[in-house]
Amino acid sequence: MSKRDMYENWAEPVWASAKQIRGRYGITVPQIRRYAEEGLVRTALITRHGMKKGIRLFHVEDLEHLIEISIEEPRVTTPKQADPVDGEQQGKGAA
């Protein structure tokens, strides 16, 4: 398998760090953490054995789902109809 084939078949990441999400989606780190605290986004903490610090990863599909449901549907509007008073005045002036 060539490198080109490998990159063409590259899958989207399932988990990402807050920094990666910030760069890709523009969501701030505090906001991502708030979503996680509210249970809207799954997280995983990866640490080495015996270490206190690690890296927190966030589930990308959960964030994408949150973005999708937050997008408002476009409002359907009817074409603006002429005001009957204006229409009558225009008609009288033309006659």
C-alpha positions as CSV (number, residue, x, y, z in Angstrom):
1,M,0.0,0.0,0.0
2,S,1.4,3.4,-1.0
3,K,1.4,6.4,1.2
4,R,-1.1,8.0,-1.1
5,D,-3.5,5.1,-0.7
6,M,-3.0,5.2,3.0
7,Y,-3.9,8.9,3.2
8,E,-6.9,8.6,0.9
9,N,-8.3,5.9,3.2
10,W,-7.6,7.9,6.3
11,A,-10.6,7.9,8.6
12,E,-11.8,11.0,10.5
13,P,-10.7,11.0,14.1
14,V,-13.1,9.7,16.6
15,W,-11.4,11.3,19.6
16,A,-9.5,14.7,19.7
17,S,-7.9,16.9,22.2
18,A,-9.4,20.3,23.1
19,K,-6.7,22.0,21.2
20,Q,-7.5,20.0,18.0
21,I,-11.2,20.8,18.4
22,R,-10.5,24.5,18.9
23,G,-8.5,24.5,15.7
24,R,-11.0,22.5,13.7
25,Y,-14.3,23.8,14.9
26,G,-13.5,27.1,16.7
27,I,-15.1,26.0,19.9
28,T,-13.2,27.4,23.0
29,V,-11.7,25.0,25.5
30,P,-13.9,26.3,28.4
31,Q,-17.0,25.7,26.2
32,I,-15.9,22.2,25.3
33,R,-15.3,21.4,29.0
34,R,-18.8,22.8,29.8
35,Y,-20.4,20.6,27.3
36,A,-18.5,17.6,28.8
37,E,-19.6,18.6,32.4
38,E,-23.3,18.8,31.2
39,G,-23.0,15.3,29.7
40,L,-23.4,16.5,26.1
41,V,-19.9,15.3,25.0
42,R,-18.1,12.1,26.1
43,T,-14.6,12.4,27.3
44,A,-11.7,10.0,28.1
45,L,-8.6,10.8,30.2
46,I,-5.5,9.0,29.0
47,T,-2.6,8.8,31.5
48,R,0.5,6.7,31.9
49,H,0.6,4.3,34.7
50,G,1.4,6.1,38.0
51,M,1.1,9.5,36.5
52,K,-1.3,12.2,37.7
53,K,-1.5,14.2,34.5
54,G,-2.6,13.0,31.2
55,I,-4.5,14.2,28.2
56,R,-8.3,14.6,28.0
57,L,-9.9,13.6,24.7
58,F,-13.3,14.5,23.5
59,H,-15.6,12.5,21.3
60,V,-15.7,14.2,17.9
61,E,-19.1,12.8,16.8
62,D,-20.7,14.0,19.9
63,L,-19.5,17.6,19.1
64,E,-20.6,17.3,15.5
65,H,-24.0,16.1,16.6
66,L,-24.3,19.1,19.0
67,I,-23.3,21.5,16.2
68,E,-25.9,19.9,13.8
69,I,-28.8,20.2,16.3
70,S,-27.8,23.7,17.2
71,I,-28.1,24.9,13.6
72,E,-31.4,26.7,13.1
73,E,-33.5,25.8,10.1
74,P,-33.9,28.7,7.7
75,R,-37.2,30.5,8.1
76,V,-39.6,30.3,5.2
77,T,-40.9,33.7,4.3
78,T,-43.6,34.7,1.9
79,P,-42.8,37.3,-0.8
80,K,-43.7,40.8,0.3
81,Q,-47.0,41.8,-1.1
82,A,-47.7,45.4,-2.3
83,D,-49.6,47.6,0.1
84,P,-53.1,48.1,-1.4
85,V,-52.9,51.8,-0.6
86,D,-49.6,52.2,-2.5
87,G,-50.9,50.0,-5.4
88,E,-54.0,52.2,-5.8
89,Q,-51.9,55.4,-5.7
90,Q,-49.6,54.0,-8.4
91,G,-52.5,52.9,-10.5
92,K,-54.2,56.3,-10.3
93,G,-51.0,58.2,-11.2
94,A,-50.5,56.0,-14.3
95,A,-54.1,56.5,-15.6
